[in-house]
Amino acid sequence: MGEHSHPNSESVVRANHEMLASVTGFDGAQQAAVHHYSKSFRGFSAMLTPEQAQQLTEHDSVVSVFESKMNRLQTTHSWEFLGIDSIHQYNHMPTDSNSNIIVGVIDTGIWPESNSFNDQGLGPVPKKFKGECVTAKLPREYHEANNFIWVGIFRKIIGARFYLKGFEAETGPLESFNAFPLFRSARDSDGHGTHTASTIAGSVVANVSLFGMARGTARGGAPSARLAIYKACWFDMCSDADVLSAMDDSISDGVDILSLSLGPSPPQPAYFQNAISIGAFHAFRRGILVSTSAGNSAFPGTATNVATWILTVAASTIDREFNSNIYLGNLKVLKGFSLNPIKMETSYGLIAGSSAAAPGVTAKNASFCKNNTLDPTMVKGKIVVCTTETFLDNRGEKSIFLRQAGAVGMILVDPPVKDVGFQFVIPGTLIGQEEAEELQAYMITEKNPVGRIVPTTTVLNTKPAPEVAVFSSMRPNIITPDIIKPDITGPGVNILAAWSPVATTATAERSVNYNIISGTSMSCPDVSAVAAILKSYQPSWSPAAIKSAIMTTAMILDNTRHSIGRDPNGTLTTPFDYGSGHVNPTAALNPGLIYDFNSHDIINFLCSTGASPAQLKNLTGELVNCGNPPIPFYDFNYPSIGVANMNGSLSVYRTVTYYGKDPTTYVASIDQPTGVIVKVTPANLRFTKTGEKMSFRVAFIPFKNSNGSFVFGALTWSNGIHRVRSPIGLNVVSV
């Protein structure tokens, strides 16, 4: 319901109850209410019948009513790969300047005892922080260890809250999931939240690994930043109602950056019916950058969290592989990939799952190695060769079913995701198509084929890297297709970070303090950390300025000096895969020029895309009258340039702000999109002092239709020192 003018939260809650009571009765209002959003914006969530919800929509004070949906959860070497240790300015800044930055993390909670959260060398909690550490109200039968116990004052984890009312209202009590241990507190039993938080701001910890894999010094990107934890996710699910409550609190608590490695399942809901979009808008208005994951759905049109006021992060690889190779009986070695700490002392017989079908099961179904599809007498004591049925198969589960059937190892033919590290309860590895064909030939020609899967070795300096991760969600932005999403890509494949030792489902039943996992959930905190560094370096910069610095300085070439491809085969990519490119923290600290915008610019953009006054009021809390005609959507001062339906020639306008010491001249250069002539006026921008703004026009003159597909190019401003690059994406409908 937008911002409110009530004197305090209690007044908001009373007003909300009165409104609820109008459809539920007074007693019913108390029972129906789940969360009251009363700090940073006004609203509430409640358990209502469809009829009651409809009645509320007709209330004069209500802007919109929408159903709460579930969101899904979407590093030793990665910071070296990003070159963050070379940021001399940041590493030599006064400690109080870069340790005053507070990053809010909405996730599955945190394991506070991890070495990654030691607060040695940090000063007192920043006075601007208004948050708190909420301890659980636990039934007596819960062991004390289940609680989130605070010993003294933490200076690294300075706040911890948890939210479960929305989740339980939708799904029933947490205990009904029969998942243990279960913490009704901010303590993390999943591992995901601990991993993302330590990736952002983990302290420096030497000699860390996962059973020797990825050994090195673990650290977050901004190790002197503070963490405020908001646990709103349970069993991989995060209720909109709880996430919005966490955002309400975090904005009020005074965080500088907000990181959410979660999002709705595709398709992306409209901004005005999406809790993350609404909460993020209010954060943006308060000067808080919101960094989110783009999603792990792999296919076109699946990118989520695509609002213009959100920084949307795709995932890519780093120059490191985890090889768990297969030694065959004919002395050949097949290259495999996994996170396998188990040593096989001898070779074992090889059998294809399709050749070991249980009675009544087809060979094809048996090849997928699912529950009760294999004949135990045929697979016992053998290494089973399996295949995946769909991209979304649970690969770890296959190894559990094989173990139950008596198998001693698993070789999974899985070309698309072979580079993504998985952990299995028995020795297991993934192979690509070429290796699968060689394996099959050996198993056909050899009467008694045997093999041995060796423990994983870590291989550094691999090429090409980065590549966009196979699972990373991509184009186009289905809500506002003129805005290229995702915005940026960052390391999200096989990232090592702190973990909850009780979270053993993802670690093949092994308790670990550090774990390697993959996802846009891992790349989002990488970029959140870069944003935190920028905020400490440029405290006056707006969220849009930080976003611009990250986007316009991104890299589009891999370590072989070729265009970034897509894993696993290096297939061609576009800005719809990686946005503006791969994050480059060192360059982002000093971008030269900034594309800035504020909440009024966002409103103008939404007006130009057809948003109604009622929808806009849902974001702002005020009645907004759009200009007539509205400012064209393509003139929104975004760091990238997109036009989804271009009919004939068109000109777009942008404004840049100079950040530098001396007078300088920036010269425009164009990477021309296919079938379009691009002209920039003026082609030279002369700046005399920092903070100076200059506008320019980019004219697009098409001479060829793009047949329903986007064509891509780029505009780069350079003064010989800085390169400020904006991708261009155009769908030419008519010439």
SEDRENVO-466598 format. One record per residue: residue in three letters; x, y, z of N, C-alpha, C in turn. Coordinates in steps of 0.2 Angstrom, whole numbers, plus 5000, padded with zeros to 4 digits. Example, Ala and Ser with C-alpha at 12.3 -4.5 7.8 and 13.67 -1.06 7.14 Angstrom:
! residues 2
ALA506649725039506249785039506649845039SER506449895035506849955036506450005039
! end
This chain:
! residues 735
MET500449945000500050005000500450065000GLY501150064998501550114998501750145005GLU502050205005502350235011501750255015HIS501750265021501250285025501350355029SER500850385032500950445036500750435043HIS500650375045500550355052501150375056PRO501050395063501550415067502050365069ASN501750295069502150245072501850175069SER502250125070501950055068501350035071GLU501250055078500650035081500050065078SER500050125076499550155072499350125066VAL499850095062499750065056499449995057VAL499649965062499349895064498549905066ARG498449955069497749965071497349985065ALA497550025061497250045054497149975050ASN497649935050497649875046497049825049HIS497049825056496549785059495849805057GLU495749875057495049895056494849885049MET495349885044495149865037495049795036LEU495449755040495349685040494649665043ALA494449695048493849685052493249695047SER493349745043492749755038492549695034VAL492949645033492749595029492849525034THR493149525039493149465043492849475050GLY492649535052492349545059492949555063PHE492849585069493349605073493849545076ASP493449495078493849435081494249405075GLY493949405070494249365064494849405061ALA494849465062495449505060496049485063GLN496049475070496649465074496849395072GLN496449345070496649275068496949275061ALA496649315057496749315050497449345048ALA497649395052498249435051498849395051VAL499349395046499949355046500549405048HIS500649455044501149505044500849575043HIS501049625047500949695046501549725044TYR501549755038502149795035502049865037SER502449885042502249955045502849995046LYS503449975044504050015045504250055039SER504350025033504650055027504050065022PHE503550035023502950045019502350015022ARG501750025020501150005023500849945019GLY500649895023500249835020500149785025PHE499849735023499849675027499649615023SER499849555026499649485023499149455028ALA498649415025498149385030497849325026MET497649275030497349225027496549235026LEU496449245020495749265018495449215013THR494749215013494449175007494449215001PRO494349184995494349224989493849284989GLU493249264993492749314993492949374997GLN493249365003493549415007494049455004ALA494449425000495049464996494649504991GLN494149484988493849524983493449584986GLN493149574992492849634996493449684998LEU494049665000494549705001494749744995THR494749714990494949754984494549814982GLU493849814985493449864984493449924989HIS493849914994493949964999494350024997ASP494150084998494450144995495150144997SER495450125002496150135004496550075001VAL496250024998496649974996496849984989VAL497449974987497749984980497649914977SER497949864980497949794976497949744981VAL497649684980497649624984497949574979PHE498449534981498749484977498949424981GLU498949364978499049304982499849294984SER499949274990500649264992500849194988LYS501449204984501649144981502349124984MET502549064983503249034985503749054980ASN504349084983504949094980505449034981ARG505849024976506348964977507048994978LEU507448954982508148974983508548964976GLN508749004974509048994967509748984968THR517349084996517349054989518149054988THR518449014989519149014989519449054983HIS519349024977519749054971519349104967SER518649114968518249154964518549224965TRP518749244971518949314971519649334968GLU520049284968520649284964520549294957PHE520049254954519849254947519549324946LEU519249354950518949424949519449474950GLY520049464953520549514954520349554959ILE519949534964519749584969520349604974ASP520849554975521349564979521849624977SER521749644970522249694967521949764968ILE521349764971521049834972521449864978HIS521949904976522349934981522049984985GLN521550024982521250074985520850054991TYR520449994989519949964994520349935000ASN520849894999521249865004521649915008HIS521749975006522150025010521650085012MET521050075012520550125015520550115022PRO520350175026520250165033519750115035THR519950075040519450015042518750035043ASP518750095047518050115049517650135043SER517950155037517550175031517250115028ASN517650055027517349995024517049945028SER517049955035516749915039516049945042ASN515950005040515250025041514750005037ILE514849975031514449945026514049885029ILE513349895029512949835031512549805026VAL512649735025512349705020511849655023GLY511149665021510649625023510549565018VAL510549505021510449445017509849415019ILE509349405014508749365015508849305013ASP508749245017508949185015508749135020THR509149075021508949025026509249035033GLY509549095034509849105041510549095040ILE510849085046511649085046511849035052TRP512449005051512748965056513349015059PRO513149045065513549105067514249075070GLU514349015072514948985074515548975069SER515348985063515848975057516349025058ASN516948995057517549035057517549095052SER517049095047517049145042516649205045PHE516349195051516049255054516349285060ASN517049265061517349295067517449365066ASP517449405071517349475070518049515073GLN518549475072519249505074519349565070GLY519549615074519749675070519249725068LEU518649705069518049755068517849795074GLY517649855072517549905078516749895080PRO516549935084515849935086515349925081VAL514749905082514149905077514049975075PRO513949985069513850055066513250085070LYS513250145072512650175075512050185071LYS512150185065511550185060511150125060PHE511350075063510950005062510450005068LYS509849995066509249995071509049925072GLY509349875069509049805069509249765076GLU509049705076509149665083509249595081CYS509449555086509549485086508949455090VAL508449425086507849395088507949325090THR507949305097507949235099507349205098ALA507349135097506749095096506349085103LYS505749085102505349065107505148985107LEU505548945110505548875108505148835114PRO504748785112504548745117505048715121ARG504848695127505348665132505748605129GLU505348565125505648505123506248515118TYR506248575115506848585111507448585115HIS507948555112508648565115508848635114GLU509248655119509548725119509948745113ALA510248695110510648705105510248725098ASN509648715099509248735093509148805092ASN509248845098509148915098509748945094PHE509649015093510149055090510449095096ILE510949065099511249095105511749145104TRP511749205107512249255106512649255112VAL513249255111513749255116514149325116GLY513949365120514249435119513949475113ILE514349525111514049565105514449545099PHE514149515094514449505087514549565084ARG515149575081515249635077515249625069LYS515249555068515149535061514449525059ILE514149475063513449465062513049515067ILE512849575065512549625069511849615070GLY511449575066510749575067510549505064ALA509949475067509749415065508949415067ARG508549405061507849395062507649335059PHE507049315060506749255056505949265055TYR505749235050505049245048504749185046LEU504149165049503949095047503149095047LYS502849155049502049155049501749145042GLY502049175037501749165030501849095028PHE502449065029502648995027502148945030GLU502048955037501648905040500848915038ALA500648985037500048995035499848955028GLU500348955024500248925018500348845018THR500748825022500948755021500848715027GLY500648745033500648705039501248715043PRO501248685049501848685054502448665051LEU503048695053503648675050503748595052GLU503548575058503648505060503348455055SER502848475052502448435047502948405041PHE503448445040503948425035504448365037ASN504448345043504848295046505548305044ALA505848365044506448375042506848395049PHE507348365050507748385056508448385055PRO508848425058508648465064508248525061LEU507748555065507348615063507448665068PHE507648725066507748785070507248835069ARG506848845074506348905074506748965076SER507248985073507649035074508049055068ALA508449105069508849125063509449075061ARG509549025065510048975064509848935058ASP510348925054510348895047510348815047SER509848785046509948705045509948685038ASP509948735033509948715026510648725023GLY511048775025511748785023511748845018HIS511248855014511148905008511348975011GLY510948995016511049065019511749075022THR512049025025512749035028513249035022HIS513149005016513549005010513549075007THR512949105006512849165003513149225007ALA512949215014513249275018513949275018SER514349215019515049215019515349235012THR515049215007515249245000515249315000ILE514849345003514749425003515349455008ALA515349435014515649465019516049425024GLY516149365022516549315026517249345028SER517449325034518149345036518649305033VAL519249325033519849285030519949225034VAL519949165031520049105034520549055030ALA521149045033521649005029521548935029ASN521748905024521748825023521048795023VAL520648815019519948795019519848745013SER519448695013519348655007518748615009LEU518448575004517948525005518348455003PHE518548425009518948365008519548365004GLY519848425004520448435000520348474994MET519748474992519548504985519448584986ALA519748614981519648694981520048724987ARG520648694989520948714995521248784994GLY521148824999521448894999521148935004THR521248995004521049045009520349065007ALA519849055012519149075010519049145013ARG518649185009518549255011517949275007GLY517549325010517049355006517349415002GLY516949434998517149494993517249554997ALA516849565002516949625007517049605014PRO517649575016517749545022517649585028SER517649655027517549695033516849725034ALA516449705029515749725029515349695035ARG514849715037514449685042513849655039LEU513549605043512949565040512349565045ALA511849585042511149575045510749525042ILE510549475046510249415043509549415044TYR509149395039508449395039508249325036LYS508049275040507849205038507149205036ALA507049205030506349195027506249135023CYS506649095023506649035018506648965023TRP506248925021506248855024506148805019PHE506548755020506548695015506548715008ASP506948765006507048784999506448834997MET506048845001505448894999505448955004CYS505249005000505149075004504549105002SER504049115007503449145006503449215005ASP503149234999503049314998502949355004ALA502449325008502249365014502849375019ASP503249325020503849325024504349365021VAL504549355015505049395011504849475012LEU504249495011504049565011504149585018SER504049545023504149565030504849575031ALA505249535029506049545030506249605026MET505949615020506249675017505949745021ASP505349745023505149795028505649805033ASP505849755037506249765043506949785040SER507249755035507949775033507949845031ILE507449865028507549945025507549985032SER507049965036507050005042507650005047ASP507949945047508549925051509149975049GLY509149995042509750035040510249995036VAL510049945032510649905028510749955022ASP511349945020511649985014511449945007ILE511549875008511449835002511049775004LEU510549755000510149695001510249644996SER510349584998510549524994510049474995LEU509749454989509249404989509349344984SER509649294986509749234981509149194981LEU508549224979507949184978507549224973GLY506949194971506549224967505949184965PRO505449204961504849174959505049114954SER504649064954504749014948504449054942PRO504749044936504549074930503849054929PRO503449094925503649154923503549214928GLN503949264927504049314932503349354933PRO503049354939502449394940502549474938ALA501949504937501949574936502249604942TYR502649664941502949694946502449714952PHE501849734950501349754955501049694959GLN501149634957500949574961501549534963ASN502149564964502749524966503049554972ALA503049524977503349544984504049574983ILE504449534980505149564979505249624975SER504849634970504849694966504549754970ILE504049744974503749794978504249814984GLY504549764987504949784993505649814990ALA505849794984506449824982506349894979PHE505749914977505649984975505750024981HIS505450004987505550044993506250044995ALA506549994995507349994996507650044992PHE507550044985507850084981507750164983ARG507150174985506950244987507350264993ARG507550214997507950235003508650235002GLY508850224995509550224994509950154995ILE509550104995509750034996509749994989LEU510349974987510349934981510149864983VAL509749834979509449764979509749724974SER510149674976510449624971510149554972THR509949534966509549464966509849414961SER509649354962509849304957509349304951ALA509549284945509149284939508749224939GLY508949164942508649104942509049054939ASN508848984940509248934937508848884933SER508348924929507948884924508148874917ALA508748894916509148874910508848904903PHE508148904902507848914896507648984894PRO507549004888507349074886506749094890GLY506749154892506149184895506049164902THR506549134905506449114912506849164917ALA507149214915507449264920506949294924THR507049294931506649324935506949384939ASN506649414943506849474947507149524942VAL506649544937506949584931506649654932ALA506449684937506249754938506849794937THR506749854934507349904932507649924938TRP507349924944507649954950508049894954ILE508049834951508449774954509049764950LEU509649744953510149714950510149644949THR510049624943509849554941510549514939VAL510649454943511349424942511249354939ALA511649344933511649274930512249244933ALA512349184931512949144934513449124929SER514049114930514549094925515149054929THR515549024925516048984928516649024930ILE517148994933517849024935518348974932ASP518948994932519448954929519748894933ARG519248854935519348794940518948734938GLU519248674938518848614937518948564942PHE518448524943518448474948518448404944ASN518948374943518948314939518948244943SER518548204942518548134945518448084939ASN519048064937519148024931519047954932ILE518947914927518747844927519347814923TYR519647764927520147724924519847654922LEU519847644915519547584913520047524913GLY519747464912520147404912520647394906ASN520547434901520947434895521547494895LEU521547514901522147564903521947634900LYS521347644897521147714895520847754901VAL520947814901520647864906520147904903LEU519547904906518947954904518948004909LYS518848064906518848124910518148134913GLY518048134919517448144923517448204927PHE516848224930516848284934516348274940SER516548284946516148284952516548304958LEU516248304964516548324970516548254974ASN517048214972517048144975517648134980PRO517548134986518148124991518248054992ILE517848004989517947934991518447894986LYS518947854990519447824986519147754984MET519147724978519047654977519747624977GLU519747574981520347534981520547484976THR520047464972520147424966519647434961SER519647404955519147414950518547364951TYR518047384948517347354949517047344942GLY516647294942516247284935515847334933LEU515747354927515347404924514747374921ILE514147404923513547384920513047444918ALA512747444912512347504911511647494914GLY511347544917510747534920510147504916SER510247524909509747494904509847424904SER510347394906510447314905510347284912ALA510047324917509947294923509247314926ALA508747314921508147334923507747284928ALA507447304933507047264937506447234933PRO506147184935505547154931505047204930GLY504747204924504247254923504447324921VAL505047334921505347404920505647404913THR505547454909505847454902506647474903ALA506947454898507647474898507847544898LYS507347584895507447654895507347684902ASN506847664905506647684912507247664917ALA507547604916508047584920508647624919SER508747654913509347694912509447754916PHE508847774919508847834923509047824930CYS509047764932509247744939508847774944LYS508147774943507747794948507547744953ASN507147764958506947714963506647654961ASN506847594963506547534961506547514954THR506947544950506947524943507547474941LEU507947464946508547414944508447354948ASP508747294945508747234948509347224953PRO509247224959509847224964510347164963THR510147114960510547054959511047074954MET510847114949511247134943511747184945VAL511547234949511947294950512447284956LYS512247234961512647234967513447224966GLY513847264969514547264968514747294962LYS514347334958514547354952514547434951ILE514847464947514847534945514247534939VAL513747574941513147574936513247634932VAL513147634925513147684921512447714920CYS512247774921511547794921511547854916THR510947874915510847934911510347984914THR510248044912509748084915509148084911GLU508548094914507948094910507748164908THR507848214913507748284911508248324914PHE508248384912508748434915508648444922LEU508048434925507948444932508048384936ASP508248334934508348264938508748284944ASN508548244950508948254956509548204955ARG510148224954510648184952510948144959GLY510948184964511148154970510748094973GLU510048104971509548054973509747984970LYS509947984963510147924960510647884963SER511147914966511647884970511347844976ILE510847874979510547844985510147784983PHE509847784977509447724975509947674973LEU510547694970511047644968511347604974ARG511447644979511747624986511247574989GLN510647594989510047544991510047474987ALA510247484981510247424977510847384977GLY511347404981511947374982512547394977ALA512447444973512947464968513547504972VAL514147504969514747534973514947594969GLY514647614964514847674960514347694955MET514347754953513947784948514347824943ILE514247814936514447854931513847884927LEU513747944928513147974925513348014918VAL513047994913513048024906512648084906ASP512948144907512548204908512948264905PRO512948264898513348314895513248384896PRO512548404897512448474898512748504905VAL512748464910512948494917513548464919LYS513948434915514548394917515048434921ASP515048504920515548544923515348564930VAL514648554932514348574938514548514943GLY514848534949515048484954514448464958PHE514348394958513848364962514248314967GLN513848304973514148254978513648194978PHE513948134979513548074979513748034985VAL513347994987513447954993513847894992ILE513947874985514447824983514947854978PRO515547834977515947864972515547874965GLY515547934963515147954957515448004953THR515348004946515648054942515148064936LEU515148124933514848144927515248144921ILE515048124915515448124909515048154903GLY515448174898515148204892514948154887GLN514748184881514548134876515148094873GLU515648134872516248094869516548034873GLU516548054880516748004885516247944885ALA515647964885515047914885515147864879GLU515347894873515347844867515947804868GLU516547824871517147784872516947734877LEU516647754882516447704888515947644885GLN515447664881515047614878515347564873ALA515847594869516247554865516647504869TYR516947524874517347474879516847424882MET516247444884515847394887515547344882ILE515447364876515247314871515747264869THR516347294868516847244865517247204871GLU517147224877517547184883517047144886LYS517247084887516747034890516647044897ASN517147064901517047084908517347154909PRO516947204907517247274908517247294915VAL517847324917517947354923518147424923GLY518047454929518347524930518347544937ARG518747604938518847634944518747704944ILE518347734949518247804949518747834954VAL519147884952519647904957519347974960PRO519647984966519448044970519548104966THR519248164967519248224963519948254964THR520148284959520748334959520548394957THR520848454960520648524958521148544953VAL520848574947521248594942521148664941LEU521748704941521648784941521848804934ASN521748864932521948904926521648864920THR521048844921520748814915520448864910LYS520348844904520148884898519648854894PRO519148884891519048954892518648974899ALA518749024901518349054907518349124907PRO517749154909517149124911516749104905GLU516249054907515749044902515049044906VAL514549074903513949074906513749004908ALA513448994914513248924917512748904913VAL512748834912512148804908511548814911PHE511448814918510848824921510548894922SER510948944920510849014922510249034917SER509749064920509149084917509249144912MET508849144907509049194902508449234899ARG508549264894508149314890507449284888PRO507049324885507049394886506649414893ASN506649484894506349504900505549504898ILE505149464901504449454899504049504901ILE504249544906503749604908503849664905THR504549684904504749744901505249724896PRO505149704890505649674886506149724883ASP506049784884506449834882507049844887ILE507049814893507549814897507949754897ILE508549754895508949694894509049664901LYS508849604902509049564908509249494907PRO509749464911509949494917510449554915ASP510649584921511049644920511849624920ILE512049574923512749564924512849484925THR513349454924513549394927514149384931GLY514149334936514749334940514849254942PRO515349244946515549174947514949134951GLY514649084948514149044951514148974950VAL514748944948514848874947515448844952ASN515248804956515748764960516048814965ILE515648854969515948904973515948874980LEU516548884983516648854990516548914995ALA516148905000516048955006515748915012ALA515648955017515448925024514848885023TRP514748835027514148795027513848775034SER513248755035512948735041513148665042PRO513548645047513748575048513148525049VAL512548545050511948505051511648495044ALA511848535039511448525033511848475028THR511648415029511948355026511648335020THR511048355018510648335012511048345006ALA511348405006511648435000512348404999THR512648375005513348355005513448285005ALA512948245003512948175002513048145009GLU512648165014512648145021513248155025ARG513748195022514348215026514248285029SER514448285035514448355039515048385037VAL515048455035515548495033515448565035ASN516048595036515948675038516048715032TYR516248695026516348725020516048685015ASN515748715010515448665005515448704998ILE515448664993515448684986514848674982ILE514448734980513848724977513848774971SER513348764967513248804961512548834960GLY512448894957511848924956511949004955THR511349034952511349104952511349124960SER511149084964511149094971511949114974MET512349084970513049094972513349164968SER513149174962513349234959513049294962CYS512449294964512149354967512549384973PRO512749344978513149374983513849394981ASP514149364976514749394973514649464971VAL514149484967513949544965513749594971SER513449564975513249604981513849624985ALA514349584985514949604988515349664985VAL515349654978515649714974515249774975ALA514549774976514149834977514349864984ALA514449814989514649834996515249874996ILE515749854992516449884991516349954988LEU515949954983515750024979515450074984LYS514950044988514650084993515050114998SER515550075000516050105005516550155002TYR516650144996517150184992516750254990GLN516150244988515750304986515050304990PRO515150324996514550325000513950364998SER514050414994513550454992513150434985TRP513450374982513150354976512450324977SER512050334973511350304973511450234971PRO510850194972510850124970510950114962ALA510650164958510750164951511450174949ALA511750224953512450234951512950174952ILE512850144958513250084959513050024954LYS512450024952512249974947512549994940SER512550054938512950074932513650064932ALA513950074938514750064938514849994937ILE514449944940514549874939514449854932MET513849884929513649854922514149884917THR514349944917514649974911515449964911THR515649934917516449914917516449834916ALA515949804915515949724914516349704908MET516649644909517049614903516649574899ILE516749574892516349524888516849474884LEU517449474886517949424884518149374889ASP518249314887518549264892519349264892ASN519549214896520349214897520749194890THR520349174885520649164879520549224874ARG520349274876520149334873519649334867HIS519249284868518649274864518049294868SER517449304864516849324867516649264872ILE516349284878516049234883515549194879GLY515649124880515249074877514749044883ARG514348994881513948964886514148894888ASP514248874894514448814896513848764894PRO514048694892514748664892515048664885ASN514848694880515148684873515348754870GLY515348804874515548874872515048904867THR514448884867513948904861513948984862LEU513749014856513649084856513149114861THR513349174864512949204869512849274867THR512349304870512149374869512049414876PRO511949474876511749504882511149474886PHE510749434882510149404885510449344890ASP511049324889511349274893511749304899TYR512149354897512549384903512449454904GLY511949494901511849564902512349604899SER512649644904513249694901513949654901GLY513949594904514549554904514749524911HIS515349514912515549474918515849534922VAL515649534929515849584933516549594934ASN516749654934517549674935517549724941PRO517649694947517649734953518149794952THR518749784950519349834950519049894945ALA518849874940518649934935518049964938ALA517549934941516949964944517050014949LEU517650014952517850064957517950124954ASN518050134948518250194945517950194938PRO517350194937517050184931517050244926GLY517250304928517250364924516650404923LEU516150364920515450394919514950354922ILE514350384924513850344927513150364924TYR512750314923512050324921511650324927ASP511350374929511050384936510250384934PHE509850364939509150374938508850374945ASN508250404946507950394953507250364952SER506850364958506250334958505750374954HIS505850434953505350474948505450454941ASP506050434939506250414932505950344932ILE505950304937505650234937504850244935ILE504550284939503850294938503650324931ASN504150364928504050384921504050324917PHE504550284918504650224914504050174914LEU503750164920503250124921502550154918CYS502550224918501950254915502050244907SER502650244904502650234897502550164895THR502550114900502450044898501750024899GLY501250074901500550064902500350054909ALA500750064914500550054921499950104923SER499450074926498850114928499050154935PRO498650214936498750254942498750204948ALA498250154948498150114954498750064955GLN499050044949499650004950500250044953LEU500250104950500850144953500750164960LYS500150174962500050184969500250124974ASN500150064971500350014975501150014976LEU501550044972502250054973502350114978THR502050164976502250234980501850254986GLY501150224986500750244991500450314989GLU500550344984500250404982499950404975LEU499450444974499150444967499650474962VAL499850444957500250464952499950474946ASN499950534943499750554937500250554931CYS500150504927500750504921500650564917GLY501250584914501250634909500850614903ASN500650664899500250644893500550694887PRO500950664883501150594882501650574887PRO501750514889502350494894502950504891ILE503550514895504150504892504250434889PRO504550434883504650364879505050324884PHE504850254884505150204888505850194887TYR506050204880506750194878507150254880ASP506950304883507350364886507450354893PHE507250304896507450284903508150274903ASN508450314908509250324908509550254911TYR509450204908509750134910510350124907PRO510850094910511550084908511550034901SER511050004900510949964893510449994889ILE510449984883509950014878509549954874GLY508849954875508449904872507849934869VAL507649904863507049924860506749864857ALA506149844860505849774859505449774852ASN505249834850504849834844504949894840MET505449894836505649954833505349954826ASN504950004825504650024818504950084815GLY505450064811505750124807506350154812SER506550214810507050244813506850274820LEU507350274824507150294831507750324835SER507650374839508250404843508050394850VAL508550374854508550374861509050424864TYR508850444870509250494874509550464880ARG510150484882510450464888510850524891THR510950514898511350564901511850534906VAL512450554905512950524909513250584914THR513550554920513850604925514550584925TYR514950634925515650624925515950614933TYR516350564934516650554940517450554939GLY517750604940518550604939518750674941LYS519450674941519750734944519950794939ASP520150774933520350824928519850834922PRO519950884919519550894913519750834908THR519250814904519350754900518850754894THR518950714889518450714883518350634882TYR517750614882517550544880517350544873VAL517550494869517350484862516950424862ALA516350424858515950374857516250324851SER516150264852516250214847515650164847ILE515550134841514950094841515050024838ASP514849974841514849904838514149904835GLN514149904828513449914825513049844825PRO512449844827511949784827511849774819THR511749714818511649684811511049724808GLY511049754802510449784799510249854802VAL510749884806510549944809511149994808ILE511050054806511550104807511450144813VAL511950154817511950194823512350254823LYS512050314825512450374825512350404832VAL512850434835512850464842513050534841THR512550574844512650654844512550684851PRO513050724853513750734850514150664851ALA514650664847515050604847515650614852ASN515750674854516250694859515950724865LEU516150704871515850734877516450764881ARG516450834882516950864885516750884892PHE517150854897516950874904517550914908THR517350954912517851004915517850984923LYS517350964926517350944933516950884935THR517150854940516750794943516050814945GLY515550774943514850784945514450814939GLU514850834934514550864928514150814924LYS513550834921513150794917513150814910MET513050764906513050784899512550734895SER512150754891511650714887511850704880PHE511650644877511750634870511150594867ARG511150594861510650554857510950504853VAL510650444853510850384849510350374844ALA510450384838509950374832510050304829PHE509550264829509550204825509150204819ILE509550184813509250194807509250124804PRO508650084804508750014802508650014794PHE509049964791508949944784508749874783LYS508649834788508449764787508049744793ASN507449704792507149674798507549624801SER507349614808507749564811507349504812ASN506749494809506349434809506149414815GLY505949454820505749434826506249424831SER506849424829507449414834507749484836PHE508149484841508449544843509149544839VAL509449594837510149604835510449644840PHE511149634841511449664847512049704844GLY512249754848512849794847513049824854ALA513449884853513649914860513849984858LEU513750024863513950094863514550104868THR515150124867515650134872515950204871TRP515950234877516250294878516950284881SER517450314878518150304881518550374880ASN518950384886519350444886520150424886GLY520250354884520950334883521150294890ILE520750304895520850274901520250224903HIS519650254903519050224905518650204899ARG518350144899517950124894517250104897VAL516750144895516050144898515650114893ARG515450054894515150014888514349994890SER513950004885513249994886513049944880PRO512749884882512549844876511949874873ILE511849854867511249874863510849814861GLY510149814862509749754859509149784856LEU509049764849508549794845508149734842ASN507449744842507049694838506749744832VAL507049734826506749784821506149744817VAL505649774819504949754816504849774809SER505049834808504949864801505449914800VAL505649924793506149974792505850044791
! end
